[in-house]
Amino acid sequence: MGHAEFTLRDKVEARRISLEELWMPFTPNREFKADPRMIVRAEGMYYWNDRGEKVIDASSGLFCCAAGHGRKEIAEAVGRQLTELDYAAPFMRGHPKQFELASRIAELTPGDLNRIFFGNSGSEAVESAMKIALAYHQARGQGGRTIFVSRERAYHGVNFGGVALSGLVNNRRKFGPGLPAAAHMRHTHIKENFFVPGQGEHGAELADDLQRMVNLFGAENIAACFVEPIGGSAGALVPPKGYLNRLREICDQHGILLVFDEVITGYGRTGQAFAAQSFGVTPDMITMAKAITNGAQPMGVVAVSERIHDTVMAAAPEGAVEFFHGYTYSGHPAACAAGLATLDIYKRDGLFERGRALSPYFLEGLFSLKDLPVVTDIRGYGMLGAIDVASDGVPGRRGNLFQKKLFDNGLNLKTTGDVAIVAPPLIAEKSHVDTIVDILRRTLAAL
């Protein structure tokens, strides 16, 4: 393989940079390095490429930047924190902003999900939630509960725990058996709900797959059921009406914990702080990341029921470590500063309410594309939507081409296979939605 280089053109003097050394994640590396697309600056709703061209961000980075890019309040808060306290070990020591941020998050979470555990990513949050579930059942004398239930087309991160829960075949097929104690329900993307905005009328009975798992494995062996309220990375798979409620009922009946993975849906994406509140179903744990710091610092969070937390605490001897788990950067001072500044922006600017108000216009714009022959389904809820494009016979090839052509036409978004996922920052205005829909239409028509 030749040595790949790139001329960076955003400077007065162009300079050559090597592309060879970096191994990029979730990227066809050879293809990218042969034809790179670079982002060099961001502000508000926009990126700029190295040629100085504006690219509207239709996916909030990677569902992270709900408050838009380049928020000086966050940058300044991180800078102040780094000069005041750059790092403190999270084991046996604390710093004030950890506790302040935990309290602020608990103000937003539903029910009694008031105990907050910090990590550094959504993957780590899922891993932590799995361990918390196991620790909880052991603490209450039901250590046989070791099986986890997830869904097909689920994405729960890339650590071995999340991969075991994952229902995306390419995330699993190269990595051996992984954790064996994971079973998968069917997904809810069914034809009866194609081209239906919001929650479909059909498919609530698919939640009874969890009861089938109980019948197969025995409730006494199942620790938790993990679901994304809206299947994010698989393409905004909106739950049918009554589906999440039925999962909650089955979990309650059999002592199974219900965990919502809200790494994508958290912090206003569905019009409320969390999708749990939008759908009126309170889980036992919520995992979150991404928009908690507006993407400015890595952070993952598990919000845990007080019942679960207190059970684990009470089972340990006084003075002992109650939960043997954590990360070097759990609750990092700079990440906590970014989180606090981000929550201030959400509250001051009313961004959750703003997203809720814009959602009907956003969804109407997306669904206006259903007349294009290449489009096979559109769905969405809140400020999260997806467009399926017809495969060209090789799964994912057309979707990959689509996202590259969109970028060249001035729009950035995420594709998974042949699905384009649209999730603009919550600062978007109707004119931004119009621009996004117009570029989508022109690009789809030319596929």
C-alpha positions in Angstrom: 0.0 0.0 0.0 1.4 3.4 -1.0 2.0 6.2 1.5 -1.2 8.3 1.6 -0.8 12.0 1.9 -3.2 14.9 1.9 -2.8 18.6 1.3 -4.5 20.6 4.0 -5.9 23.7 2.3 -7.5 25.6 5.1 -4.3 27.5 5.9 -2.6 30.4 4.2 0.2 28.0 3.3 -1.0 24.6 2.3 0.8 21.8 4.1 1.1 18.1 3.6 0.0 15.6 6.2 0.3 11.9 6.2 -2.8 9.8 6.3 -1.0 6.5 6.6 -0.5 6.1 10.4 -4.1 6.6 11.6 -6.4 3.6 11.7 -9.8 5.1 11.5 -12.8 3.6 13.4 -15.9 2.4 11.5 -14.4 3.6 8.2 -13.4 2.0 5.0 -9.9 3.2 5.5 -8.4 2.5 2.1 -11.4 4.2 0.4 -11.2 7.2 2.6 -7.5 7.7 2.2 -7.8 7.5 -1.5 -10.5 10.2 -1.5 -10.5 12.0 1.9 -13.2 14.3 3.2 -11.9 16.6 5.9 -13.6 18.8 8.5 -11.5 21.6 9.9 -13.9 23.9 11.7 -17.3 24.0 13.2 -19.7 26.6 14.5 -23.5 26.6 15.2 -25.2 24.4 12.6 -22.2 24.1 10.3 -18.9 22.4 9.6 -16.3 23.8 7.2 -14.2 21.5 5.0 -10.6 22.2 4.2 -11.6 24.1 1.1 -13.5 26.6 3.2 -16.9 25.3 2.1 -19.8 25.3 4.6 -21.4 21.9 5.3 -24.7 21.8 7.3 -24.6 19.3 10.1 -27.7 17.1 9.9 -26.6 14.6 12.5 -25.3 16.8 15.4 -21.8 15.4 14.8 -22.5 11.8 15.9 -25.7 12.7 17.8 -23.5 14.6 20.3 -23.7 18.4 19.6 -27.4 19.1 20.4 -26.6 22.7 21.3 -24.7 23.3 18.1 -21.0 23.5 17.5 -18.4 25.8 19.0 -20.1 26.7 22.2 -17.7 29.1 23.9 -19.4 28.7 27.3 -18.4 25.0 27.3 -14.8 25.7 26.0 -14.3 28.4 28.6 -15.6 26.2 31.4 -13.3 23.4 30.4 -10.3 25.8 30.2 -11.0 27.2 33.6 -11.3 23.7 35.1 -8.0 22.5 33.6 -6.1 25.4 35.1 -7.8 24.9 38.5 -7.9 21.1 38.7 -6.8 19.1 35.7 -7.2 15.6 37.1 -8.2 13.9 40.3 -8.2 10.1 40.9 -11.8 8.9 41.1 -11.0 6.1 43.5 -11.1 7.0 47.2 -11.1 10.7 46.2 -13.6 13.2 44.9 -13.9 16.6 43.5 -16.9 19.0 43.8 -18.0 19.0 40.2 -18.6 15.3 40.2 -21.2 15.7 42.8 -22.6 18.8 41.3 -23.1 17.2 37.9 -24.6 14.1 39.4 -27.2 16.2 41.2 -28.0 18.1 38.1 -28.5 14.9 36.0 -30.7 13.5 38.7 -32.9 16.5 38.4 -33.7 15.5 34.8 -34.1 11.7 35.2 -37.5 10.1 35.7 -38.7 8.3 38.8 -36.1 7.4 41.3 -33.2 7.1 38.9 -31.2 9.4 41.1 -27.9 7.6 41.6 -25.3 8.5 38.9 -22.3 6.4 37.9 -19.7 8.0 35.5 -17.7 6.6 32.7 -16.3 7.9 29.5 -18.5 6.7 26.6 -21.8 5.1 25.8 -20.0 1.8 25.4 -18.7 2.1 29.0 -22.1 3.2 30.3 -23.7 0.0 28.9 -20.8 -2.2 30.3 -21.3 -0.5 33.7 -25.1 -1.0 33.6 -24.6 -4.7 32.9 -22.3 -5.1 35.9 -24.7 -3.1 38.1 -27.5 -5.5 37.1 -25.4 -8.5 38.0 -24.3 -6.9 41.3 -27.9 -6.1 42.2 -29.2 -9.6 41.7 -26.2 -11.1 43.6 -26.9 -8.6 46.5 -30.5 -9.8 46.8 -29.6 -13.4 46.7 -30.4 -14.1 43.1 -27.0 -14.6 41.6 -28.3 -17.0 39.1 -29.6 -14.1 37.0 -26.9 -13.8 34.5 -28.7 -13.7 31.1 -29.2 -10.5 29.3 -32.0 -9.9 26.7 -31.6 -7.4 23.9 -33.0 -7.0 20.3 -32.0 -7.6 16.8 -30.8 -4.4 15.1 -29.7 -3.1 18.5 -26.6 -1.1 19.0 -25.2 -1.0 22.6 -21.6 0.0 22.0 -18.4 -1.9 21.1 -17.0 -3.3 24.3 -17.6 -7.1 24.7 -20.7 -6.5 26.8 -22.2 -4.2 24.3 -21.3 -6.4 21.4 -23.0 -9.3 23.1 -26.2 -7.2 23.3 -25.7 -5.9 19.8 -28.1 -7.0 17.1 -26.0 -5.7 14.2 -24.2 -8.6 12.5 -21.2 -6.7 11.4 -20.5 -5.6 15.0 -20.4 -9.3 16.0 -19.2 -11.6 13.2 -15.4 -11.0 13.5 -15.1 -11.2 17.3 -15.8 -14.8 18.3 -18.5 -15.9 20.7 -18.1 -13.0 23.1 -20.3 -13.1 26.2 -22.5 -16.2 25.8 -25.4 -15.2 28.1 -27.3 -12.9 25.7 -30.5 -13.5 23.8 -32.2 -11.3 21.3 -35.8 -10.4 20.7 -37.1 -9.4 17.3 -36.8 -5.8 16.2 -39.9 -3.6 15.6 -39.2 -2.4 12.1 -42.2 -3.9 10.4 -43.9 -3.1 7.1 -47.2 -2.2 8.6 -45.5 0.9 10.1 -43.5 2.0 7.0 -43.9 5.7 6.2 -45.7 6.4 9.5 -44.4 9.4 11.5 -44.1 8.8 15.2 -45.2 5.6 16.8 -46.9 3.0 14.6 -50.2 1.3 15.5 -48.8 -2.2 14.8 -46.3 -4.4 16.6 -46.8 -4.0 20.3 -47.1 -7.7 20.6 -43.4 -8.1 19.6 -42.7 -7.2 23.3 -44.0 -10.6 24.1 -40.7 -12.0 22.8 -39.4 -11.1 26.3 -42.0 -13.5 27.8 -40.8 -16.1 25.3 -37.3 -15.7 26.8 -38.7 -16.1 30.2 -40.4 -19.3 29.1 -37.2 -20.6 27.5 -34.6 -19.7 30.1 -36.6 -19.1 33.3 -37.1 -15.7 34.8 -34.8 -16.7 37.7 -31.9 -16.7 35.2 -32.5 -13.3 33.4 -30.8 -10.3 34.8 -32.0 -7.4 32.6 -33.6 -6.4 29.3 -31.7 -3.7 27.4 -33.4 -1.7 24.7 -33.0 1.6 23.0 -36.3 3.4 23.3 -35.7 4.4 19.7 -33.2 2.2 17.9 -30.7 4.9 17.0 -27.7 3.6 15.0 -29.9 1.0 13.2 -31.9 3.9 11.8 -34.4 5.6 14.2 -36.5 2.5 14.8 -39.5 4.1 16.6 -41.3 1.7 19.0 -44.9 0.8 18.3 -47.6 2.2 20.6 -47.7 0.1 23.8 -44.5 -1.8 23.1 -42.3 -0.2 25.8 -45.2 -0.4 28.3 -45.5 -4.1 27.7 -41.8 -4.6 28.2 -42.1 -2.8 31.5 -45.0 -5.0 32.6 -43.2 -8.2 31.8 -40.0 -7.1 33.6 -42.1 -6.2 36.7 -43.9 -9.5 36.6 -40.6 -11.5 36.6 -38.1 -9.4 38.5 -36.1 -8.5 35.4 -34.4 -5.1 35.3 -35.4 -2.8 32.3 -32.5 -0.7 31.0 -33.0 2.1 28.4 -30.0 2.9 26.3 -30.5 6.6 25.7 -27.0 7.4 24.4 -28.7 8.9 21.3 -32.2 9.8 22.5 -31.1 11.5 25.7 -31.0 15.3 26.3 -33.9 16.6 24.3 -33.8 14.5 21.1 -37.4 13.3 21.7 -38.7 16.6 23.0 -38.1 15.7 26.7 -34.9 15.2 28.7 -35.2 11.5 28.0 -37.2 9.3 25.8 -38.4 7.5 28.9 -40.4 10.6 29.7 -41.6 11.1 26.1 -43.0 7.5 26.0 -44.2 7.5 29.7 -42.2 4.4 30.7 -39.7 4.5 33.5 -36.9 2.0 33.3 -34.6 0.8 36.2 -31.5 2.3 34.6 -30.7 4.7 31.8 -27.4 4.8 30.0 -26.4 8.1 28.4 -23.4 9.9 26.8 -22.9 12.1 23.7 -25.1 15.2 24.3 -24.3 15.2 28.1 -21.2 17.3 27.2 -22.4 18.5 23.8 -19.6 16.3 22.4 -17.0 18.6 23.8 -15.5 16.0 26.3 -15.9 12.2 26.5 -18.4 11.2 29.2 -20.7 8.2 29.8 -23.3 8.0 32.5 -25.6 5.4 34.1 -28.6 6.7 36.0 -29.6 4.0 38.5 -32.7 3.5 40.5 -32.3 4.2 44.2 -33.6 0.8 44.9 -30.9 -0.9 43.0 -28.2 1.3 44.4 -29.3 0.9 48.0 -29.5 -2.9 47.6 -25.9 -3.1 46.4 -24.7 -0.8 49.2 -26.5 -2.7 51.9 -25.0 -6.0 50.9 -21.4 -4.9 51.5 -19.7 -4.8 54.9 -19.3 -1.3 56.4 -16.1 0.3 55.1 -15.8 -2.1 52.1 -15.9 -1.2 48.5 -19.4 -2.0 47.5 -19.0 -2.2 43.7 -15.7 -3.2 42.2 -15.9 -1.3 38.9 -14.8 2.1 37.5 -12.5 3.9 35.1 -9.4 6.0 35.5 -11.3 8.9 34.0 -14.7 8.4 35.7 -16.1 11.8 36.4 -13.0 13.6 34.9 -12.9 17.3 36.1 -12.9 18.7 32.6 -15.7 16.4 31.4 -17.8 17.4 34.5 -17.2 21.1 33.8 -18.3 20.5 30.2 -21.4 18.7 31.4 -22.4 21.5 33.8 -21.9 24.1 31.1 -24.0 22.1 28.6 -26.9 21.6 31.1 -26.8 25.4 31.7 -27.2 26.0 27.9 -30.1 23.5 27.6 -31.9 25.1 30.4 -31.2 28.8 29.6 -31.9 28.4 25.9 -34.9 26.1 26.3 -33.4 23.7 23.8 -35.6 20.7 24.8 -38.7 22.8 24.3 -37.3 24.2 21.1 -36.7 20.8 19.6 -40.2 19.7 20.6 -41.7 22.7 18.9 -39.6 22.2 15.7 -40.3 18.4 15.5 -43.5 18.6 13.4 -41.9 20.8 10.8 -38.8 18.6 10.7 -40.8 15.4 10.3 -43.0 16.9 7.7 -39.9 17.9 5.7 -38.4 14.4 5.9 -41.7 12.7 4.9 -42.0 15.0 1.9 -39.2 12.8 0.4 -41.4 9.7 0.2 -42.2 10.3 -3.5 -38.6 9.6 -4.5 -38.3 6.1 -6.1 -35.1 5.2 -4.3 -36.7 5.8 -0.9 -38.2 2.6 0.7 -39.1 3.9 4.1 -39.1 7.0 6.3 -39.7 7.2 10.0 -39.0 9.5 12.9 -39.9 10.9 16.3 -38.9 14.2 17.8 -35.8 15.5 16.2 -34.6 12.1 15.0 -35.5 10.5 11.7 -34.2 8.0 9.1 -34.5 7.4 5.4 -34.0 3.9 3.9 -32.7 3.8 0.4 -33.1 0.8 -1.9 -30.1 -1.5 -2.0 -28.1 -1.8 -5.2 -27.6 -5.5 -4.5 -24.6 -5.0 -2.2 -25.8 -4.1 1.3 -24.5 -0.7 2.4 -22.8 0.3 -0.8 -25.5 2.7 -1.9 -25.8 4.2 1.6 -22.0 4.8 1.7 -22.2 6.5 -1.7 -25.1 8.5 -0.5 -23.4 10.0 2.6 -20.3 10.9 0.5 -22.4 12.6 -2.2 -24.3 14.5 0.6 -21.0 15.8 2.1 -19.9 16.9 -1.4 -23.3 18.7 -1.7 -22.9 20.5 1.6 -24.6 18.2 4.1 -23.1 15.9 6.8 -25.0 12.9 8.3 -24.6 9.4 9.5 -25.4 6.3 7.5 -25.7 2.7 8.7 -25.8 0.3 5.8 -28.4 1.8 3.4 -30.1 3.9 6.1 -29.5 7.7 6.5 -30.0 9.0 10.0 -31.0 12.6 10.4 -30.7 14.4 13.8 -30.0 18.1 13.5 -28.8 20.1 16.5 -31.7 21.4 18.6 -30.7 25.0 17.8 -32.0 24.4 14.2 -34.5 26.7 12.7 -37.0 26.1 9.9 -34.7 27.5 7.3 -32.0 24.9 8.4 -34.6 22.1 8.0 -35.5 23.4 4.5 -31.8 23.4 3.5 -31.3 19.8 4.8 -34.4 18.5 3.0 -33.5 20.3 -0.2 -30.0 18.7 -0.2 -31.4 15.3 0.7 -33.9 15.6 -2.2 -31.4 16.6 -4.8 -28.9 14.0 -3.7 -31.5 11.2 -3.5 -32.8 12.1 -6.9 -29.3 11.6 -8.4 -28.5 8.3 -6.8 
